[in-house]
Amino acid sequence: MPDRDTKGAVRNITDLARLAGVSPGTVSRALAGKSLVNAKTREKIEAIAREHGFRPNQMASGLRRQKTGVIGVVIPLGHDTRQQISDSFFMTLLGFLADELTREGYDLMLRRVVPETDPDWLDRFIGSGMIDGVIVIGQSDQFDRIEDIADGYGPMVVWGNHTEGQLHCVVGTDNRLGGRQAAERLIAAGAKQLAFLGDTTAIEFAARFAGANDVVRRMGLPSMIELPTHLSPERAGEEIADHLVAHGDDIDGIFAATDTLAALALTALRERGVAVPGDIRLVGFDDLPIARQTVPPLTTVRQDIAAGARGLVDLLLRRLAGDKTESLVLPPELVIRETA
């Protein structure tokens, strides 16, 4: 039993798990009465919950019985705290998601969270009683947190990168394959020293970088130069300019983790008088509308964001109905335009 001076300290699953010395997933299963938790552990958890006035209907198991008609959509920004929802990728995916959820009779509740200042971001959202299920857009650097919750909470689907053996259900592009496609195109266009523009602490970006590196190693070319770059436009612009000062004379191919970063790189290269694709070849990722509007138009790796939104909603509704769904990995597609 917890010490008396800890009363009132239990606000969510994570707090209760900490006091019980178990994972949040175990707490969720115990309060849901799941037989997977042994009787002694379940009794301990229930006793601590009673001691702190923590009611089981605050848990995700209760949400399965309480229909709100609302789906939560949460964007965790652990790797880039200044990134905004107004980012072109987020706005594109959110638009498709809103269309799909409305068609299915659901409202959407959107949250942008910074895990650094809100470590219980996912526990609080699913335990709020305000949503029937949750879609997480991007794993950021929160893979372990998402895995822990998925261990005891079913109606959750994540847009992100699939890793063999993971618990949480994902919809997303084969990022590693997309990275290979980007590097192959840059090399076919004549590039010999490639650089990667992006922040590889984000799981999806790390997979794209790894895929490009696969090709570079296979072709016997010099190792890729990693150029860490954030996604908030004002920060990214400065960082890209600094990268070009430091490495612009050494590289002849850039793989940008997103089309947004690629468009910013185009601007920075133009300001330096660097010709694209004459001096430096450039490939982005996403195939957002901006990719067709840049000068010159951007060669990029396409994610089928509309199909991804349909997949997210379809799998979530199936999980709300009690199905155990597999992840959906979408094939990337190289779209060749004029930058490479």
C-alpha positions as CSV (number, residue, x, y, z in Angstrom):
1,M,0.0,0.0,0.0
2,P,1.4,3.5,-0.8
3,D,2.5,5.8,1.9
4,R,-0.1,8.3,3.1
5,D,1.8,11.3,1.8
6,T,1.3,10.0,-1.7
7,K,-2.5,10.2,-1.5
8,G,-4.0,12.3,-4.3
9,A,-0.9,11.7,-6.5
10,V,-2.7,9.4,-8.9
11,R,-4.1,11.4,-11.8
12,N,-3.8,8.8,-14.6
13,I,-2.7,5.4,-15.6
14,T,1.0,6.3,-15.5
15,D,0.8,7.5,-11.8
16,L,-1.0,4.4,-10.7
17,A,1.5,2.2,-12.6
18,R,4.4,4.0,-10.9
19,L,3.0,3.4,-7.4
20,A,2.2,-0.3,-8.3
21,G,5.6,-0.9,-9.9
22,V,4.1,-2.2,-13.1
23,S,3.5,-0.9,-16.7
24,P,0.5,1.3,-17.6
25,G,-0.6,-1.5,-19.9
26,T,-0.8,-3.9,-16.9
27,V,-2.8,-1.3,-14.9
28,S,-5.3,-1.0,-17.8
29,R,-5.8,-4.7,-18.1
30,A,-6.1,-5.1,-14.3
31,L,-8.8,-2.5,-14.0
32,A,-10.6,-3.9,-17.0
33,G,-10.7,-7.3,-15.2
34,K,-8.5,-9.1,-17.8
35,S,-7.4,-12.6,-16.8
36,L,-3.9,-11.9,-18.3
37,V,-3.0,-10.2,-15.0
38,N,-2.5,-12.5,-12.1
39,A,-4.8,-12.1,-9.1
40,K,-2.2,-10.8,-6.7
41,T,-1.1,-8.0,-9.0
42,R,-4.7,-7.1,-9.9
43,E,-5.6,-6.9,-6.2
44,K,-2.6,-4.7,-5.5
45,I,-3.5,-2.3,-8.3
46,E,-7.2,-2.2,-7.3
47,A,-6.2,-1.4,-3.7
48,I,-4.0,1.5,-4.8
49,A,-6.7,2.8,-7.1
50,R,-9.2,2.7,-4.2
51,E,-6.7,4.4,-1.8
52,H,-6.4,7.3,-4.2
53,G,-10.0,7.5,-5.4
54,F,-9.0,6.5,-8.9
55,R,-12.2,5.0,-10.6
56,P,-12.0,2.3,-13.2
57,N,-14.4,4.2,-15.4
58,Q,-11.6,6.7,-16.0
59,M,-9.8,4.0,-17.9
60,A,-9.9,3.0,-21.5
61,S,-12.0,0.0,-20.7
62,G,-14.7,2.3,-19.6
63,L,-14.5,4.2,-22.9
64,R,-15.4,1.1,-24.8
65,R,-18.8,1.2,-23.0
66,Q,-19.4,4.9,-23.2
67,K,-20.1,6.2,-26.7
68,T,-19.2,9.8,-27.3
69,G,-19.3,9.9,-31.1
70,V,-15.9,11.6,-31.0
71,I,-12.5,10.4,-32.3
72,G,-9.4,11.9,-30.8
73,V,-6.6,12.9,-33.1
74,V,-3.4,13.8,-31.4
75,I,-0.1,15.0,-32.8
76,P,2.9,14.4,-30.5
77,L,5.9,16.7,-31.1
78,G,8.6,15.2,-29.0
79,H,11.4,15.6,-31.6
80,D,10.5,19.1,-32.8
81,T,8.6,21.1,-30.2
82,R,8.2,24.2,-32.5
83,Q,6.5,22.4,-35.3
84,Q,3.0,23.6,-35.9
85,I,-0.3,21.9,-37.0
86,S,-0.3,24.3,-39.9
87,D,2.5,22.2,-41.4
88,S,1.4,21.2,-44.9
89,F,1.6,17.5,-44.2
90,F,-0.5,17.7,-41.1
91,M,-3.1,19.9,-42.8
92,T,-3.3,17.5,-45.8
93,L,-3.8,14.4,-43.6
94,L,-6.2,16.1,-41.2
95,G,-8.3,17.2,-44.1
96,F,-8.7,13.7,-45.4
97,L,-9.2,12.4,-41.9
98,A,-12.0,14.9,-41.2
99,D,-13.7,13.9,-44.4
100,E,-13.5,10.1,-43.6
101,L,-14.6,10.5,-39.9
102,T,-17.5,12.8,-40.9
103,R,-18.7,10.3,-43.5
104,E,-18.7,7.6,-40.7
105,G,-20.7,9.9,-38.4
106,Y,-17.9,10.9,-36.0
107,D,-16.7,14.2,-34.8
108,L,-12.9,14.9,-34.5
109,M,-11.2,16.3,-31.4
110,L,-7.7,17.5,-32.2
111,R,-4.8,18.0,-29.8
112,R,-1.2,19.0,-30.4
113,V,1.1,17.9,-27.5
114,V,4.7,18.5,-26.5
115,P,5.6,15.3,-24.5
116,E,8.6,17.1,-22.9
117,T,6.1,19.2,-20.8
118,D,3.3,16.7,-20.8
119,P,4.7,13.2,-20.3
120,D,1.2,11.7,-19.7
121,W,-0.2,13.2,-22.9
122,L,-1.6,9.9,-24.2
123,D,-2.9,8.5,-20.9
124,R,-4.8,11.6,-20.2
125,F,-6.4,11.8,-23.6
126,I,-7.7,8.2,-23.7
127,G,-8.7,8.5,-20.0
128,S,-10.6,11.7,-20.5
129,G,-14.0,10.1,-21.2
130,M,-14.4,12.5,-24.2
131,I,-13.4,10.1,-27.0
132,D,-14.3,6.7,-28.3
133,G,-10.9,6.0,-29.8
134,V,-7.7,7.8,-30.8
135,I,-5.6,8.3,-34.0
136,V,-2.0,9.4,-33.3
137,I,-0.4,11.2,-36.2
138,G,3.3,10.5,-36.1
139,Q,5.4,8.4,-33.6
140,S,7.9,11.3,-33.2
141,D,10.3,10.0,-30.4
142,Q,7.4,8.5,-28.5
143,F,7.5,4.9,-29.7
144,D,7.8,3.4,-26.2
145,R,5.0,5.5,-24.8
146,I,2.7,4.4,-27.6
147,E,3.7,0.8,-27.2
148,D,3.0,0.9,-23.5
149,I,-0.5,2.2,-24.0
150,A,-1.2,-0.2,-26.9
151,D,-0.5,-3.1,-24.5
152,G,-3.8,-2.4,-22.7
153,Y,-5.8,-0.1,-25.0
154,G,-7.3,-1.4,-28.2
155,P,-9.1,1.4,-30.1
156,M,-5.9,3.3,-31.2
157,V,-4.3,3.5,-34.7
158,V,-1.1,5.4,-35.4
159,W,0.2,7.0,-38.6
160,G,3.8,6.1,-38.6
161,N,6.5,3.6,-39.4
162,H,5.9,-0.1,-39.0
163,T,8.6,-2.1,-37.1
164,E,8.4,-5.9,-37.0
165,G,6.9,-7.1,-33.7
166,Q,5.5,-3.9,-32.5
167,L,2.2,-3.8,-30.5
168,H,0.5,-0.7,-31.8
169,C,-1.4,-0.8,-35.1
170,V,0.2,1.5,-37.7
171,V,-0.9,2.9,-41.1
172,G,1.9,4.5,-43.0
173,T,4.3,4.3,-46.0
174,D,7.2,2.0,-46.3
175,N,9.7,4.7,-45.4
176,R,12.8,2.7,-45.8
177,L,11.8,1.7,-49.3
178,G,11.0,5.4,-50.0
179,G,14.4,6.4,-48.9
180,R,16.0,3.9,-51.2
181,Q,14.0,5.2,-54.1
182,A,15.1,8.8,-53.3
183,A,18.8,7.9,-53.2
184,E,18.6,5.8,-56.4
185,R,17.1,8.7,-58.2
186,L,19.7,11.1,-57.0
187,I,22.5,8.8,-58.0
188,A,20.9,8.1,-61.4
189,A,20.7,11.9,-61.9
190,G,24.5,12.0,-61.4
191,A,24.9,12.7,-57.7
192,K,27.9,11.1,-55.9
193,Q,27.9,12.8,-52.5
194,L,24.5,12.7,-50.9
195,A,23.2,14.6,-47.9
196,F,20.1,14.0,-45.8
197,L,18.1,17.0,-44.7
198,G,16.0,16.2,-41.6
199,D,15.9,15.1,-37.9
200,T,16.5,11.4,-37.6
201,T,15.2,11.3,-34.0
202,A,11.8,11.1,-35.6
203,I,11.2,7.4,-36.4
204,E,9.8,7.9,-39.9
205,F,12.7,10.2,-40.9
206,A,15.2,7.7,-39.4
207,A,13.8,5.0,-41.6
208,R,14.0,7.2,-44.7
209,F,17.6,8.0,-43.9
210,A,18.4,4.4,-43.4
211,G,16.9,3.4,-46.7
212,A,19.0,6.0,-48.5
213,N,22.1,4.8,-46.7
214,D,21.3,1.2,-47.9
215,V,21.7,2.4,-51.5
216,V,24.8,4.6,-50.9
217,R,26.6,1.6,-49.3
218,R,25.5,-0.8,-52.0
219,M,26.8,1.6,-54.7
220,G,30.1,2.1,-52.9
221,L,29.7,5.9,-52.6
222,P,30.9,8.1,-49.7
223,S,28.7,8.0,-46.6
224,M,25.7,10.3,-46.6
225,I,26.2,13.6,-44.8
226,E,23.5,14.0,-42.2
227,L,22.2,17.6,-41.9
228,P,19.9,17.8,-38.8
229,T,17.1,20.1,-39.6
230,H,13.9,21.0,-37.7
231,L,10.5,21.4,-39.3
232,S,9.4,24.8,-38.0
233,P,9.9,27.1,-41.0
234,E,11.7,29.9,-39.3
235,R,14.1,27.5,-37.6
236,A,14.5,25.3,-40.7
237,G,15.4,28.1,-43.0
238,E,18.3,29.3,-40.8
239,E,19.5,25.7,-40.3
240,I,19.5,25.0,-44.0
241,A,21.4,28.2,-44.8
242,D,24.0,27.2,-42.2
243,H,24.3,23.7,-43.7
244,L,24.9,25.0,-47.1
245,V,27.6,27.3,-45.9
246,A,29.3,24.3,-44.1
247,H,28.7,21.6,-46.8
248,G,27.4,23.2,-50.0
249,D,30.7,22.8,-51.8
250,D,30.9,19.1,-50.8
251,I,27.5,17.7,-51.9
252,D,25.8,17.3,-55.2
253,G,22.6,15.5,-54.1
254,I,20.1,16.3,-51.3
255,F,17.4,14.0,-50.0
256,A,15.0,16.1,-47.9
257,A,12.9,14.3,-45.3
258,T,9.8,16.2,-46.4
259,D,8.6,18.4,-49.3
260,T,8.5,21.3,-47.0
261,L,12.2,21.0,-46.2
262,A,12.9,20.5,-49.9
263,A,11.1,23.7,-50.8
264,L,13.0,25.6,-48.2
265,A,16.2,24.1,-49.5
266,L,15.4,25.2,-53.0
267,T,15.0,28.8,-51.8
268,A,18.3,28.7,-49.9
269,L,20.1,27.2,-52.9
270,R,18.7,29.9,-55.2
271,E,19.8,32.6,-52.8
272,R,23.4,31.2,-53.0
273,G,23.3,31.0,-56.8
274,V,23.3,27.2,-56.9
275,A,21.6,25.7,-59.9
276,V,19.1,22.8,-59.3
277,P,19.5,20.3,-60.8
278,G,22.6,21.5,-62.6
279,D,24.8,21.8,-59.5
280,I,22.8,20.0,-56.8
281,R,20.0,17.4,-57.4
282,L,17.1,17.5,-54.9
283,V,14.5,14.9,-53.9
284,G,11.7,15.5,-51.3
285,F,9.2,13.2,-49.6
286,D,5.4,13.3,-49.4
287,D,4.3,14.7,-52.8
288,L,2.3,17.5,-51.2
289,P,0.7,20.1,-53.5
290,I,3.7,22.4,-53.0
291,A,5.9,19.8,-54.9
292,R,4.2,20.7,-58.1
293,Q,4.4,24.5,-57.4
294,T,8.1,24.9,-56.7
295,V,10.5,26.3,-59.4
296,P,11.6,23.9,-60.7
297,P,8.9,21.4,-59.8
298,L,10.1,18.9,-57.2
299,T,11.1,15.3,-57.7
300,T,9.7,13.5,-54.6
301,V,8.6,10.2,-53.1
302,R,4.8,10.1,-52.9
303,Q,2.9,8.9,-49.9
304,D,-0.8,8.1,-50.7
305,I,-2.1,10.3,-47.9
306,A,-5.7,9.9,-48.9
307,A,-5.5,6.1,-48.8
308,G,-3.7,6.4,-45.5
309,A,-6.5,8.4,-44.0
310,R,-9.0,5.9,-45.2
311,G,-6.9,3.1,-43.7
312,L,-6.6,4.9,-40.3
313,V,-10.4,5.3,-40.0
314,D,-11.2,1.8,-41.3
315,L,-8.8,0.1,-38.9
316,L,-9.9,2.2,-36.0
317,L,-13.6,1.4,-36.6
318,R,-12.8,-2.2,-36.8
319,R,-10.8,-2.0,-33.5
320,L,-13.7,-0.2,-31.9
321,A,-15.9,-3.2,-32.9
322,G,-13.4,-5.5,-31.1
323,D,-11.3,-6.7,-34.1
324,K,-7.6,-7.2,-33.7
325,T,-6.2,-5.6,-36.9
326,E,-2.9,-5.8,-38.6
327,S,-0.9,-2.8,-39.6
328,L,-1.2,-1.3,-43.1
329,V,2.0,-0.5,-44.9
330,L,1.5,1.5,-48.1
331,P,4.0,1.4,-51.0
332,P,5.8,4.7,-51.8
333,E,6.0,6.0,-55.4
334,L,8.8,8.0,-56.9
335,V,7.5,11.0,-58.8
336,I,10.1,12.4,-61.2
337,R,9.9,16.1,-62.0
338,E,12.7,18.5,-62.6
339,T,14.9,18.8,-59.5
340,A,16.5,15.3,-60.0
